Amino acid sequence: MSLVGNLATGDGMDLTQFLDRGASLRTVTVGSRSDFERMNRVVSQHRLRPVIDRIFPFDEAPDAFTYFAQGAHFGKVVIRH
């Protein structure tokens, strides 16, 4: 399991029970708020947009996962909700 950020305070998950089951927990560092704001300014300034390979309607989500698993896509595979 990956933990992205940890901003919550107070009572949380009992890590003893989690680790007793042989699970592993890895933290993911995502950078500072100023890094995030700077990244967003660059994205906006240069009008960067993700490359979208294909968009599936929500009712075709299983087909989207199959398509993604085949690995032939170039860019994002999107499921529209």
N, C-alpha and C positions, 0 to 999 in steps of 0.2 A: 504494500500500500504506500502511496506517496502522499505526503502532507505538504501542501502548498500554502505557505503562510500560516501563522498561528496567532491570530489577534484576539481570540476569545480569552476571557478571564473567568475565574470561578471553577465550579465543578465541571469535570470533563470525563472523558472515557477512562476506564480503569485499565491502565497499561499492563498491569500484572496479568489479568485475564487474557488480554490480547496476545502478549508474548508467550504465555503458557501454552497457547495453541500452535506455537511454531511459526507464527506470522512474523514478517519483518516489516519494519517501518523505515522509510527513507524520506528525509526532508529535502525539499526542493527550494533553492534560493531563487528569488525572482527579481531582485534588484530593489532599489529605493524608489520612493515616490517621485523624486526629482528625475531619476532615470526614465521612469514611465512617462512623465510629462514631456521630457526632451524627445523621447521616441515618438510620441504622438505629434509633436510639432513637426518633426522631420517627415513623418508619414503624410501629414496634411500639406506641408509646404511643397513636397514633391509629388503630391497626388498619387501616392502608392496605393494600389489595389491588389487584393489577392487574385491569383490565377484560379479560375473556377473551371474545372473539367466538365462537370455535369451536375445538374440539379434534379433531384428526385422529389416527387410529392410524398407527403408523410405516409400515405397508404401503401407506398412502394418501398418503405424503409428496408425490408429484408433484401430486396433487389439491390439497394444501394450498398448494403454491407457485403453482398456477394461481389458486386462490381469492384468495390474497394479492395477486397481480399485477393482478387485476381491480379492486382498490382499493375494493371495496364494504364492506369489514369496518369494524367500530367496535370497537377494542380489539385485543388480542393474538390472533394465529393460532398455535395450539400444535400441535406434533407430539409425540405421546406415545411415548416409547421404552420 
